[in-house]
C-alpha cells in the first residue's frame, strides 16, 4: 500500500509540474559469470562479443511536458551491445567513439509527447518492429510515460533501451559491499527473498520478504523517484532470471544497489530539450551476484 500511495504522489507531481521533464532509468549489472548472459538483441542491432560484465536492460522513460530535443548516453569505459533506436538506421542517430575510451550514442530530433498530442506518428501502434526477444517489453510499455518517437528511424515506443559493458564497476564480484541487500534462494520450490539490513554484522536481522515488500525495498533504493509501474517492470523483467538461477540451478544470489558513483562509471545520460524545460534524472542500477 505504501508503494501505491508513493507512486500516486509521484505521478501526480509528474502531471502537475509542466516545466520539468523527468528522466527515469533502471538497469541491472550481472557482476559474475556463473550463468552465461543472453542479451536479447533484435535483428539489426549493434552486437559485440560479450565482455565479462554487461549492464542488461537499462530502460529509460520520459515524463512531463511534450518536448523535442537530443538524448545522449555516454559510456566512460566500454561499448554498447544493443541500442534502440538503432544507430545504424539513420544519420541523425550518432555513435561516436571519442578520444580516449569514452563512447557516445546520441539521438537527435527526438520527439516525446503524451498519447493525446496531435502528431502523425501517434497514429502508428507502439512497438512496431522494436521487439527485444527475451525481455517483456509489453511490461515496459504499460508504464504511463511520454511516447518516444524518432522520425529518422521510424522508431516509436514508450522507452529508450540500451545494453553496454560495465567492466571495473565492481572490483571483486564475490566481495559483497556493506549495507543493505536482498538475498534470493530456493525454498520449497519457490523464490525466497530475504532482506539483510546490515551486511557487515553477522547478527544482522534476516527478514523474509513478500513480493510487495521486495517492491518497497527497490522503490526505496530508487530514492522514491520511480513510478510503481517502473519498479514492477524491473522486478517482472528480472524475476525469470532469478528463477533460473535459484530454482533450476540451485544457486543463491544477492541483489544490492550500485552507488551513484558506480552508476556514473558505467554511463552518463543527458537530455537537451529544445524548449526551456528543467530536466531531472532518477537512476537505479542493481547488481546481482552469486553468494
C-alpha positions, 0 to 999 in steps of 0.5 A: 500500500505504501508503494501505491500511495508513493507512486500516486504522489509521484505521478501526480507531481509528474502531471502537475509540474509542466516545466520539468521533464523527468528522466527515469532509468533502471538497469541491472549489472550481472557482476559474475559469470556463473550463468552465461548472459543472453542479451536479447538483441533484435535483428539489426542491432549493434552486437559485440562479443560479450565482455565479462560484465554487461549492464542488461536492460537499462530502460529509460522513460520520459515524463512531463511536458511534450518536448523535442530535443537530443538524448545522449548516453555516454559510456566512460569505459566500454561499448554498447551491445544493443541500442534502440533506436538503432544507430545504424538506421539513420544519420541523425542517430550518432555513435561516436567513439571519442578520444580516449575510451569514452563512447557516445550514442546520441539521438537527435530530433527526438520527439516525446509527447503524451498519447493525446498530442496531435502528431502523425506518428501517434497514429502508428501502434507502439512497438512496431518492429522494436521487439527485444526477444527475451525481455517483456517489453509489453511490461515496459510499455504499460508504464504511463510515460511520454511516447518516444518517437524518432522520425529518422528511424521510424522508431516509436515506443514508450522507452529508450533501451540500451545494453553496454559493458560495465567492466571495473564497476565492481572490483571483486564480484564475490566481495559483497559491499556493506549495507543493505541487500536482498538475498534470493534462494530456493525454498520449497520450490519457490523464490525466497527473498530475504532482506539483510539490513546490515551486511557487515554484522553477522547478527544482522536481522534476516527478514523474509520478504513478500513480493510487495515488500521486495517492491518497497525495498527497490522503490526505496533504493530508487530514492522514491523517484520511480513510478510503481509501474517502473519498479514492477517492470524491473522486478517482472523483467528480472524475476525469470532470471532469478528463477533460473538461477535459484530454482533450476540451478540451485544457486543463491544470489544477492541483489544490492544497489550500485552507488551513484558513483558506480552508476556514473562509471558505467554511463552518463545520460543527458537530455537537451530539450529544445524548449526551456524545460528543467530536466531531472534524472532518477537512476537505479542500477542493481547488481546481482551476484552469486553468494 
